[in-house]
Amino acid sequence: MLMNESYASWQFICAGFIAISHQHSHMDKHTPTISHADQCDRVIRDADALDGIDSRLIATANFRLLTPYVGRILRREYNWTARKMYLRGKSDDRFRQRANRLIDELAAEISMLTDDIEHLDRWTSFALNGQDFSVKVVGMESARLLRQLRRLDDAAAILYRAQIAGGALSTQDRWEYLKPISQAVSRITNHCLGATDEKTLEHSAAQLRLGD
């Protein structure tokens, strides 16, 4: 693909994500119990990870996430992963193609989760207390990843509402639903780290549960 075509495609994807984000941005009234560890982890890590990249290639996305689970993924993993996917992806087609396949796998897991929990979507009037985020987007891969995290937040919100408002789930039940998602996210981050063994994958997935 020619550079101008890639840039145009990335702008389209990013613009679509930002539009979706603003459609979902609304004030909420309640929040699930969050541990002290999670409260101390409110700052997005590696905030300077995209410094040094041409600012003309960077967009800013402002949005609200409803669940601490997805908020934690965003805070812990997004910035450095976005940097790695963009910088290495420019010179390594195999790396970039693998990253996109892993994002596709995450999207498929989210779709399956959404189908699996459709019967739990009965407490839609219960409002969760979300958190506002402002992050930088560079390249098609980080834009695609953000879109999937927003979809994941919608699905995870169904689980939180079912647990808090409906009493239909335990914390362990919620984690069992989200475990395949955590593993799919960990495959993306481990790909960026160059780690492939299953023990590292399991450890990374478990870390996403801490403080939730």
PyMOL commands that set and color helices and strands:
alter all, ss='L'
color gray80, all
select helices_A, chain A and resi 3-23+36-39+55-57+68-91+93-116+118-120+139-164+171-193+198-207
alter helices_A, ss='H'
color red, helices_A
select strands_A, chain A and resi 58-65+131-138
alter strands_A, ss='S'
color yellow, strands_A
deselect
rebuild
show_as cartoon
